[in-house]
């Protein structure tokens, strides 16, 4: 069974394939969690967002970046299965400022996240 899903903003159409309706449902839900995590920047409200993948040393980073103010929104990676999830909570479990968006200020990010992550290119 195949299904086509268009994201809310209409920029991306995703094709999912599954043996059952539950498989298709789960795959659409996973796609929504990533591709509809944010429709505007949590710092400046701009809708000019770009997907960015970068590699630092042996680690891969997945994030949305605001073209207007340079803020970024990071995705975490599930330890099993290789999926992504929006990072909206800090290491201690508390909600991050700006609903997970942060800007580099030259010393550290203006909201949650570790300094090591913020220094990565």
Buried (B, 14 or more C-beta within 10 A) or exposed (E): EEBEBEBEEEEEEBEBEBEEEEBBEEBBEBBBBBBBBBEBBBBBEEEEBEEEEEEEEEEEBBBBBBEBBEBBBBBEBEEEEEEBEBBBEBEEEEEBBBBBBBBEEEEEBBBBBEEEBBEEE
